[in-house]
Amino acid sequence: MASWPGNVAVAVSRGENTEVLLAENGDVLSRLVALHWVAYTPASTLGGHVGAIREGVRILSCPQCRP
């Protein structure tokens, strides 16, 4: 029986539509979560944190932009 070659990182959303995201490591999973879930969250539900969240997503999606 073959097995997965190494470790994987997993994120599961639990809500109306359960989704599972798989990535090769935690860094990739962080970017995937930011780009997939956070980017599609309506800004009106994030309160006064929209600017900080957008900046975080920008930094995650652009490794050269990290401080």
TORPA-4810 file (N, C-alpha, C, O; in nm, 3 decimals):
<nodes>
NODE_1_0.085_-0.118_0.000_0.000_0.000_0.000_0.089_0.124_0.000_0.177_0.138_0.086_M
NODE_2_0.068_0.213_-0.094_0.147_0.336_-0.103_0.097_0.437_-0.001_-0.022_0.441_0.031_A
NODE_3_0.188_0.520_0.049_0.149_0.625_0.142_0.197_0.759_0.089_0.280_0.765_-0.002_S
NODE_4_0.144_0.866_0.146_0.182_1.000_0.104_0.331_1.020_0.132_0.378_0.987_0.240_W
NODE_5_0.405_1.073_0.036_0.550_1.089_0.055_0.584_1.213_0.137_0.615_1.318_0.080_P
NODE_6_0.579_1.203_0.267_0.613_1.316_0.354_0.492_1.371_0.426_0.388_1.305_0.434_G
NODE_7_0.506_1.491_0.477_0.400_1.555_0.554_0.318_1.648_0.466_0.364_1.694_0.361_N
NODE_8_0.198_1.676_0.511_0.115_1.776_0.445_0.058_1.868_0.553_0.048_1.830_0.670_V
NODE_9_0.022_1.988_0.514_-0.046_2.081_0.602_-0.191_2.086_0.558_-0.220_2.087_0.438_A
NODE_10_-0.283_2.090_0.654_-0.426_2.082_0.625_-0.500_2.195_0.696_-0.471_2.226_0.811_V
NODE_11_-0.594_2.256_0.626_-0.685_2.354_0.686_-0.827_2.311_0.649_-0.855_2.274_0.536_A
NODE_12_-0.916_2.318_0.748_-1.056_2.280_0.725_-1.144_2.395_0.771_-1.133_2.443_0.883_V
NODE_13_-1.233_2.438_0.682_-1.332_2.539_0.722_-1.460_2.466_0.758_-1.501_2.372_0.691_S
NODE_14_-1.519_2.510_0.863_-1.645_2.448_0.906_-1.752_2.556_0.908_-1.750_2.646_0.991_R
NODE_15_-1.843_2.545_0.817_-1.949_2.644_0.804_-2.056_2.586_0.714_-2.078_2.465_0.711_G
NODE_16_-2.122_2.673_0.642_-2.225_2.627_0.548_-2.165_2.530_0.446_-2.225_2.428_0.414_E
NODE_17_-2.047_2.564_0.396_-1.979_2.480_0.297_-1.843_2.439_0.353_-1.751_2.520_0.357_N
NODE_18_-1.831_2.315_0.396_-1.703_2.269_0.448_-1.604_2.257_0.334_-1.635_2.201_0.228_T
NODE_19_-1.485_2.310_0.356_-1.379_2.302_0.257_-1.252_2.250_0.323_-1.227_2.277_0.441_E
NODE_20_-1.174_2.176_0.248_-1.046_2.126_0.296_-0.938_2.176_0.201_-0.949_2.160_0.079_V
NODE_21_-0.833_2.235_0.257_-0.720_2.280_0.178_-0.598_2.199_0.218_-0.572_2.182_0.338_L
NODE_22_-0.523_2.150_0.122_-0.400_2.075_0.146_-0.283_2.150_0.085_-0.295_2.206_-0.024_L
NODE_23_-0.171_2.149_0.155_-0.051_2.215_0.102_0.071_2.134_0.145_0.062_2.050_0.234_A
NODE_24_0.183_2.159_0.079_0.304_2.082_0.108_0.369_2.120_0.240_0.444_2.040_0.297_E
NODE_25_0.340_2.242_0.292_0.394_2.281_0.422_0.313_2.398_0.478_0.223_2.449_0.412_N
NODE_26_0.346_2.438_0.600_0.272_2.544_0.666_0.282_2.679_0.598_0.185_2.755_0.599_G
NODE_27_0.397_2.711_0.540_0.412_2.839_0.470_0.319_2.847_0.350_0.253_2.948_0.329_D
NODE_28_0.316_2.741_0.273_0.228_2.738_0.155_0.083_2.742_0.200_0.000_2.809_0.138_V
NODE_29_0.050_2.669_0.308_-0.087_2.669_0.358_-0.129_2.808_0.404_-0.243_2.849_0.380_L
NODE_30_-0.041_2.882_0.470_-0.073_3.018_0.514_-0.110_3.105_0.395_-0.208_3.179_0.401_S
NODE_31_-0.032_3.098_0.289_-0.062_3.177_0.170_-0.193_3.132_0.106_-0.273_3.215_0.063_R
NODE_32_-0.214_3.002_0.101_-0.336_2.949_0.041_-0.459_2.994_0.118_-0.558_3.037_0.058_L
NODE_33_-0.455_2.986_0.250_-0.568_3.030_0.333_-0.592_3.179_0.311_-0.706_3.221_0.293_V
NODE_34_-0.485_3.257_0.314_-0.501_3.402_0.296_-0.563_3.434_0.161_-0.655_3.516_0.152_A
NODE_35_-0.513_3.371_0.059_-0.562_3.403_-0.075_-0.698_3.342_-0.105_-0.777_3.401_-0.179_L
NODE_36_-0.727_3.227_-0.049_-0.853_3.160_-0.080_-0.967_3.208_0.009_-1.073_3.246_-0.041_H
NODE_37_-0.947_3.206_0.141_-1.056_3.239_0.232_-1.062_3.385_0.269_-1.168_3.447_0.260_W
NODE_38_-0.951_3.442_0.311_-0.952_3.581_0.356_-0.985_3.676_0.242_-1.062_3.770_0.261_V
NODE_39_-0.929_3.651_0.125_-0.954_3.741_0.012_-1.101_3.744_-0.029_-1.146_3.844_-0.085_A
NODE_40_-1.174_3.638_-0.004_-1.315_3.633_-0.043_-1.410_3.673_0.069_-1.532_3.670_0.050_Y
NODE_41_-1.358_3.710_0.185_-1.442_3.754_0.296_-1.485_3.898_0.271_-1.401_3.984_0.246_T
NODE_42_-1.615_3.925_0.277_-1.660_4.063_0.254_-1.597_4.159_0.355_-1.594_4.131_0.475_P
NODE_43_-1.546_4.271_0.305_-1.479_4.370_0.391_-1.571_4.418_0.503_-1.524_4.451_0.612_A
NODE_44_-1.700_4.422_0.477_-1.795_4.471_0.577_-1.800_4.382_0.701_-1.845_4.426_0.807_S
NODE_45_-1.755_4.257_0.689_-1.757_4.166_0.804_-1.628_4.171_0.885_-1.617_4.106_0.989_T
NODE_46_-1.530_4.249_0.839_-1.400_4.253_0.905_-1.381_4.374_0.995_-1.276_4.390_1.056_L
NODE_47_-1.482_4.459_1.004_-1.474_4.575_1.092_-1.361_4.668_1.053_-1.335_4.689_0.934_G
NODE_48_-1.294_4.724_1.152_-1.188_4.820_1.127_-1.054_4.758_1.096_-0.953_4.828_1.093_G
NODE_49_-1.049_4.627_1.072_-0.923_4.557_1.051_-0.890_4.534_0.903_-0.793_4.465_0.872_H
NODE_50_-0.969_4.590_0.814_-0.953_4.562_0.671_-0.813_4.598_0.621_-0.750_4.518_0.551_V
NODE_51_-0.763_4.715_0.656_-0.631_4.758_0.608_-0.521_4.664_0.652_-0.435_4.627_0.572_G
NODE_52_-0.522_4.626_0.779_-0.418_4.535_0.831_-0.428_4.398_0.767_-0.326_4.335_0.738_A
NODE_53_-0.548_4.350_0.745_-0.566_4.219_0.683_-0.520_4.222_0.538_-0.453_4.130_0.492_I
NODE_54_-0.556_4.327_0.466_-0.511_4.339_0.326_-0.359_4.343_0.317_-0.300_4.282_0.229_R
NODE_55_-0.296_4.416_0.409_-0.150_4.423_0.409_-0.090_4.285_0.439_0.010_4.247_0.378_E
NODE_56_-0.149_4.212_0.531_-0.102_4.077_0.561_-0.113_3.985_0.440_-0.022_3.907_0.413_G
NODE_57_-0.224_3.992_0.370_-0.243_3.910_0.250_-0.142_3.949_0.143_-0.087_3.863_0.075_V
NODE_58_-0.117_4.078_0.128_-0.019_4.125_0.030_0.120_4.068_0.062_0.191_4.022_-0.028_R
NODE_59_0.157_4.073_0.187_0.289_4.023_0.228_0.298_3.872_0.209_0.400_3.821_0.163_I
NODE_60_0.191_3.800_0.244_0.193_3.654_0.226_0.202_3.613_0.080_0.265_3.513_0.047_L
NODE_61_0.139_3.690_-0.007_0.137_3.654_-0.148_0.261_3.703_-0.223_0.279_3.673_-0.341_S
NODE_62_0.347_3.778_-0.154_0.467_3.833_-0.217_0.585_3.814_-0.123_0.615_3.903_-0.044_C
NODE_63_0.652_3.699_-0.128_0.763_3.672_-0.035_0.870_3.780_-0.035_0.933_3.803_0.069_P
NODE_64_0.894_3.847_-0.147_0.994_3.953_-0.152_0.949_4.076_-0.074_1.032_4.160_-0.039_Q
NODE_65_0.820_4.088_-0.047_0.765_4.205_0.022_0.773_4.192_0.174_0.743_4.287_0.246_C
NODE_66_0.814_4.076_0.224_0.818_4.054_0.368_0.926_4.141_0.432_1.034_4.158_0.376_R
NODE_67_0.894_4.195_0.550_0.991_4.281_0.618_1.114_4.204_0.664_1.205_4.263_0.723_P
</nodes>
